[in-house]
């Protein structure tokens, strides 16, 4: 049986390791690169950065072959978009630059993978979604939490009725933010950029919940900004570098009725006083999720806030039955456990995208696309408006 050709991939936003103060999260290096280097389905053929020189430095820094991995500069030049040897362009840069980094490639007919949030706000995200439809371009978005083995196991437990009919659920998560922010994400204080502790953490955590319990039917929310001024600190020394005005909420309460009829309460707490990290750092769990059914309860806890979203294996799942028994669920492992934690669920998204393509315009396997992400963008926009942000 003939094997499918590898998907020739260009990665936008892979920076050489920082020598000074870091800027951004370098998610491309932490999550995308490890999978792409190990994959049998994808081939990394190009990097794009703010300049071809910076892309070349990244090629050298990560030991990539300059004979097989091309270096491209700013997307405005459209050199990457016009490269016939690139099938897929992956954008892992600051949120408000996502669209600009892929629009030339969309217009050239290339498939695109854009991180979450898709863009700075709902209106721009909708324009981007409309554009991929106009050009009939295959697209995928980095809402990877639904591919977590824990989430898949939870879906199975709920579907087979281990706790009866799901009546309600509560989710409490912690995120960075509050009075201080590390300098590499100083832009989190600026709502118009679109990437912040609210949009990123809430969007990803809602994806986990809806993948298990189903979509939102109606909702009300409470958003509060307790820190109109935030201290930007050195991520290593915690020295205060500057003060910045902040217009992003740090307390989020989301109440919803799901299409199943179940009631959801989701709480996001962004505070520097209680950082994500769990008991290994002398802290409570970063994630505490409970699913209440007519015949029992499922409780999910994780040291790290992002454990389910990234694929970190420290989550604990317990099923509390109405007969008093408690079962600790074995999640199991797969081949992605060999990757660094940030790359595991991202790798699973890549796999679903590859399996879902027949390159005839049909989608054979589900994966999160722009249309899917746009629903969460719209919900976040409604929450902002409801609370006067």
C-alpha positions as CSV (number, residue, x, y, z in Angstrom):
1,X,0.0,0.0,0.0
2,X,1.5,3.3,-1.0
3,X,2.1,5.9,1.7
4,X,0.8,9.4,1.5
5,X,3.4,12.1,0.7
6,X,4.5,14.1,3.7
7,X,2.7,17.5,4.2
8,X,5.4,20.1,3.5
9,X,5.1,22.6,6.3
10,X,6.3,26.1,6.9
11,X,6.5,27.4,10.5
12,X,6.0,31.1,11.2
13,X,7.4,32.4,14.5
14,X,10.2,30.0,15.4
15,X,12.8,32.2,17.1
16,X,16.3,31.3,18.1
17,X,16.6,30.8,21.9
18,X,16.8,34.1,23.7
19,X,20.1,35.5,24.9
20,X,18.5,38.4,26.8
21,X,15.1,39.0,28.3
22,X,12.6,36.7,26.5
23,X,9.7,38.2,24.5
24,X,6.6,36.1,23.9
25,X,6.2,32.4,24.8
26,X,8.1,30.9,21.9
27,X,5.3,28.4,21.6
28,X,6.5,27.4,18.1
29,X,9.7,26.0,19.7
30,X,8.0,24.4,22.7
31,X,5.0,22.8,21.0
32,X,5.2,22.8,17.2
33,X,8.8,22.1,16.4
34,X,9.2,18.9,18.6
35,X,6.2,17.2,16.8
36,X,7.3,18.3,13.3
37,X,10.8,17.0,13.8
38,X,9.5,13.6,15.0
39,X,6.6,13.3,12.5
40,X,6.3,10.8,9.7
41,X,3.4,12.7,8.2
42,X,4.9,16.2,8.0
43,X,8.1,17.6,6.7
44,X,9.4,21.0,7.9
45,X,10.5,22.8,4.8
46,X,10.6,26.5,5.7
47,X,10.7,29.0,8.5
48,X,9.3,32.6,8.3
49,X,10.3,35.3,10.7
50,X,10.3,39.1,10.8
51,X,13.4,38.8,8.6
52,X,15.1,36.1,6.5
53,X,18.1,36.7,8.7
54,X,16.2,35.8,11.9
55,X,14.7,32.8,10.2
56,X,18.3,31.7,9.2
57,X,19.5,32.1,12.8
58,X,16.6,29.9,14.0
59,X,17.5,27.2,11.4
60,X,21.1,27.2,12.7
61,X,20.1,27.4,16.4
62,X,17.8,24.3,16.2
63,X,20.2,22.3,14.0
64,X,17.9,22.3,11.0
65,X,19.3,21.6,7.5
66,X,19.6,24.9,5.6
67,X,19.6,22.9,2.4
68,X,16.1,21.6,3.0
69,X,14.6,24.3,5.3
70,X,14.3,27.7,3.6
71,X,14.4,31.0,5.4
72,X,11.8,33.6,4.7
73,X,11.2,37.1,5.9
74,X,8.1,39.2,6.4
75,X,4.9,37.8,4.8
76,X,4.3,41.0,3.0
77,X,6.9,39.9,0.5
78,X,4.7,36.9,-0.3
79,X,7.8,34.8,-1.0
80,X,6.6,32.0,1.2
81,X,3.0,32.2,-0.2
82,X,4.4,31.7,-3.7
83,X,6.6,28.8,-2.8
84,X,5.2,25.8,-4.7
85,X,6.9,23.4,-2.3
86,X,4.9,24.4,0.7
87,X,1.5,22.8,1.4
88,X,0.8,24.1,5.0
89,X,1.7,27.3,6.7
90,X,1.6,27.3,10.5
91,X,1.3,30.6,12.4
92,X,2.5,30.6,16.0
93,X,3.1,34.3,16.8
94,X,1.4,37.1,18.7
95,X,-2.3,36.9,18.3
96,X,-2.9,40.3,16.5
97,X,-0.3,39.3,13.9
98,X,-1.9,35.9,13.0
99,X,-4.0,37.1,10.1
100,X,-1.2,39.1,8.4
101,X,1.1,36.1,8.6
102,X,-1.2,33.8,6.7
103,X,-3.4,35.9,4.4
104,X,-0.9,35.8,1.5
105,X,-0.8,32.0,1.8
106,X,-4.5,31.7,2.0
107,X,-4.9,33.7,-1.2
108,X,-2.3,31.5,-2.8
109,X,-4.4,28.4,-1.9
110,X,-2.2,26.9,0.9
111,X,-3.6,25.1,3.9
112,X,-3.1,27.1,7.2
113,X,-2.8,26.2,10.9
114,X,-3.3,29.2,13.2
115,X,-2.9,29.2,17.0
116,X,-5.7,30.2,19.3
117,X,-7.0,32.9,19.6
118,X,-7.5,33.1,15.8
119,X,-7.1,36.8,15.8
120,X,-7.4,39.9,18.0
121,X,-11.2,40.0,18.1
122,X,-14.3,38.5,16.6
123,X,-14.6,40.8,13.6
124,X,-11.1,40.1,12.4
125,X,-11.5,36.4,13.1
126,X,-14.7,36.4,11.1
127,X,-12.9,38.1,8.2
128,X,-10.2,35.4,8.3
129,X,-12.8,32.7,8.4
130,X,-14.6,34.1,5.5
131,X,-11.4,34.4,3.5
132,X,-10.5,30.7,3.9
133,X,-14.1,29.9,2.7
134,X,-13.7,32.2,-0.3
135,X,-10.4,30.5,-1.3
136,X,-11.6,27.0,-0.3
137,X,-8.5,26.6,1.8
138,X,-8.2,23.8,4.4
139,X,-7.7,25.3,7.9
140,X,-7.0,24.2,11.4
141,X,-6.8,26.1,14.7
142,X,-4.8,25.4,17.8
143,X,-7.7,24.4,20.2
144,X,-6.0,21.2,21.1
145,X,-7.5,20.3,24.5
146,X,-10.2,18.1,23.0
147,X,-7.5,15.7,21.9
148,X,-6.1,15.1,25.5
149,X,-6.4,11.5,26.5
150,X,-8.0,12.7,29.7
151,X,-10.7,14.5,27.8
152,X,-11.3,11.5,25.5
153,X,-11.6,9.3,28.6
154,X,-14.1,11.7,30.1
155,X,-16.2,11.7,27.0
156,X,-16.3,7.9,27.2
157,X,-17.3,7.9,30.9
158,X,-20.1,10.4,30.3
159,X,-21.3,8.7,27.2
160,X,-21.7,5.3,28.7
161,X,-23.5,6.7,31.8
162,X,-21.0,6.0,34.5
163,X,-22.5,8.8,36.6
164,X,-26.0,8.7,35.0
165,X,-27.3,11.8,33.4
166,X,-25.0,14.8,33.7
167,X,-26.9,17.6,35.6
168,X,-24.2,20.2,36.2
169,X,-20.5,20.9,36.2
170,X,-18.1,23.3,37.8
171,X,-14.7,24.3,36.6
172,X,-12.1,26.3,38.5
173,X,-8.8,27.3,36.9
174,X,-6.0,29.6,37.7
175,X,-4.0,31.6,35.3
176,X,-1.1,34.1,35.4
177,X,-2.1,37.7,35.8
178,X,-3.5,39.9,38.5
179,X,-1.1,42.4,40.0
180,X,2.0,41.3,38.0
181,X,2.8,39.9,34.6
182,X,6.2,38.5,33.4
183,X,7.8,40.8,30.8
184,X,7.6,38.3,27.9
185,X,3.8,38.7,27.9
186,X,3.5,42.3,28.9
187,X,1.0,42.8,26.0
188,X,-1.5,40.8,28.1
189,X,-2.5,44.1,29.6
190,X,-3.8,45.4,26.3
191,X,-7.3,44.1,25.4
192,X,-7.1,45.2,21.7
193,X,-4.1,42.8,21.1
194,X,-6.5,39.9,21.7
195,X,-4.1,37.5,23.5
196,X,-4.4,37.7,27.3
197,X,-5.0,35.5,30.3
198,X,-8.8,35.7,29.7
199,X,-9.1,35.0,26.0
200,X,-6.4,32.3,26.0
201,X,-7.2,30.5,29.2
202,X,-10.9,30.8,29.0
203,X,-11.1,29.8,25.4
204,X,-8.9,26.7,25.9
205,X,-10.7,25.6,29.1
206,X,-14.2,26.0,27.5
207,X,-13.0,23.8,24.7
208,X,-12.2,21.1,27.2
209,X,-15.7,21.3,28.8
210,X,-17.7,21.5,25.6
211,X,-15.8,18.5,24.0
212,X,-17.0,16.4,27.0
213,X,-20.4,17.9,27.9
214,X,-21.6,19.5,24.7
215,X,-22.1,23.0,23.4
216,X,-23.4,26.1,25.2
217,X,-27.1,27.0,24.7
218,X,-27.3,30.2,26.7
219,X,-25.0,32.0,29.1
220,X,-24.4,35.0,31.5
221,X,-21.0,36.2,32.7
222,X,-19.3,38.4,35.1
223,X,-15.9,40.0,34.2
224,X,-14.0,42.1,36.7
225,X,-10.7,44.0,36.4
226,X,-9.3,44.3,39.9
227,X,-5.9,45.6,38.6
228,X,-6.2,48.7,36.4
229,X,-2.5,49.0,36.8
230,X,-0.1,46.0,36.5
231,X,3.5,45.6,37.4
232,X,5.7,44.1,34.6
233,X,8.3,42.0,36.2
234,X,11.5,40.2,35.2
235,X,10.4,36.5,34.9
236,X,13.5,35.3,36.7
237,X,14.2,37.8,39.5
238,X,10.6,39.2,39.8
239,X,12.1,42.7,39.8
240,X,9.5,45.3,38.8
241,X,10.6,46.7,35.5
242,X,7.7,49.1,34.9
243,X,4.0,49.8,35.6
244,X,1.4,49.4,32.8
245,X,-2.3,50.4,32.5
246,X,-4.4,47.3,32.2
247,X,-7.9,46.9,30.6
248,X,-8.2,43.1,30.7
249,X,-10.4,41.4,33.4
250,X,-8.7,39.1,35.8
251,X,-11.8,37.5,37.4
252,X,-14.2,35.7,35.1
253,X,-17.4,33.9,36.1
254,X,-19.2,32.1,33.3
255,X,-22.6,30.6,33.9
256,X,-24.3,28.6,31.1
257,X,-27.0,26.1,30.3
258,X,-25.6,23.5,27.8
259,X,-27.6,22.1,25.0
260,X,-28.0,18.9,27.0
261,X,-29.8,20.9,29.7
262,X,-26.8,20.6,32.1
263,X,-25.8,23.7,34.1
264,X,-22.2,24.9,33.8
265,X,-20.3,27.3,36.1
266,X,-16.7,28.1,35.0
267,X,-14.4,30.3,37.1
268,X,-11.1,31.7,35.9
269,X,-8.9,33.4,38.5
270,X,-5.9,35.3,37.3
271,X,-3.7,36.3,40.2
272,X,0.0,36.6,40.9
273,X,-0.5,35.6,44.5
274,X,-1.6,32.1,43.6
275,X,0.4,31.1,40.5
276,X,-0.5,28.0,38.5
277,X,1.6,25.0,39.5
278,X,-0.2,22.8,42.0
279,X,1.1,20.9,45.0
280,X,4.6,20.4,43.5
281,X,5.0,24.2,44.0
282,X,3.2,24.3,47.3
283,X,0.0,25.4,45.7
284,X,-3.6,24.0,45.4
285,X,-4.4,22.4,42.1
286,X,-4.3,24.6,39.0
287,X,-7.4,22.9,37.7
288,X,-10.4,21.5,39.7
289,X,-13.2,20.3,37.5
290,X,-16.3,18.4,38.8
291,X,-19.0,16.8,36.7
292,X,-22.2,16.0,38.7
293,X,-24.5,13.3,37.5
294,X,-27.7,11.6,38.7
295,X,-25.8,8.6,39.9
296,X,-22.4,10.0,40.9
297,X,-19.7,12.5,40.3
298,X,-16.5,12.7,38.3
299,X,-13.7,14.9,39.7
300,X,-10.7,16.0,37.7
301,X,-7.7,17.7,39.3
302,X,-4.4,18.7,37.9
303,X,-1.3,20.4,39.4
304,X,-0.8,22.5,36.4
305,X,-3.6,24.7,35.0
306,X,-2.7,23.7,31.4
307,X,-2.3,19.9,32.1
308,X,-5.3,18.9,30.0
309,X,-4.8,21.5,27.3
310,X,-1.1,20.5,26.6
311,X,-1.3,16.8,27.4
312,X,0.7,16.9,30.6
313,X,0.0,13.6,32.3
314,X,-0.4,14.8,35.9
315,X,-4.2,15.0,35.8
316,X,-6.1,12.7,38.2
317,X,-9.6,11.4,37.4
318,X,-11.9,10.0,40.0
319,X,-15.4,8.5,39.6
320,X,-17.4,8.8,42.8
321,X,-20.4,6.4,42.6
322,X,-23.7,6.8,44.5
323,X,-23.0,3.5,46.2
324,X,-20.0,5.0,48.0
325,X,-17.3,3.5,45.8
326,X,-14.5,5.6,44.3
327,X,-12.6,4.6,41.2
328,X,-9.4,6.2,40.1
329,X,-9.4,6.1,36.3
330,X,-6.4,4.8,34.4
331,X,-5.8,7.2,31.5
332,X,-3.1,5.2,29.8
333,X,-0.4,6.5,27.5
334,X,0.3,6.7,23.8
335,X,3.2,7.5,21.5
336,X,2.8,11.2,22.0
337,X,3.9,10.8,25.7
338,X,7.5,10.7,24.3
339,X,7.1,14.4,23.2
340,X,7.6,17.4,25.6
341,X,4.3,18.1,27.3
342,X,3.4,21.3,25.2
343,X,3.8,19.3,22.0
344,X,1.6,16.3,22.9
345,X,-1.9,17.6,22.1
346,X,-0.6,19.9,19.4
347,X,0.8,16.7,17.8
348,X,-2.6,15.0,18.1
349,X,-4.1,18.0,16.3
350,X,-1.6,17.6,13.5
351,X,-2.4,13.9,13.3
352,X,-6.1,14.6,13.1
353,X,-5.6,17.2,10.4
354,X,-3.5,14.8,8.3
355,X,-6.0,12.0,8.8
356,X,-8.9,14.3,8.0
357,X,-7.6,15.4,4.6
358,X,-8.2,13.6,1.3
359,X,-7.1,16.7,-0.6
360,X,-10.4,16.5,-2.5
361,X,-12.1,19.1,-0.4
362,X,-13.7,16.6,2.0
363,X,-13.2,16.4,5.8
364,X,-12.8,12.7,6.8
365,X,-11.9,13.2,10.4
366,X,-12.9,16.0,12.8
367,X,-10.4,18.7,13.8
368,X,-10.9,22.2,15.1
369,X,-11.1,24.7,12.2
370,X,-11.6,28.4,11.9
371,X,-15.4,28.0,11.9
372,X,-15.2,26.1,15.1
373,X,-12.9,28.7,16.7
374,X,-15.2,31.6,15.6
375,X,-18.0,30.3,17.9
376,X,-15.7,30.9,20.9
377,X,-14.6,34.2,19.6
378,X,-18.2,35.3,19.3
379,X,-19.0,34.1,22.8
380,X,-16.0,36.1,24.2
381,X,-17.1,39.2,22.3
382,X,-20.6,38.8,23.9
383,X,-19.0,38.5,27.4
384,X,-17.0,41.6,26.9
385,X,-20.0,43.6,25.8
386,X,-22.2,42.2,28.6
387,X,-19.7,43.6,31.1
388,X,-18.9,46.9,29.5
389,X,-15.4,46.0,28.3
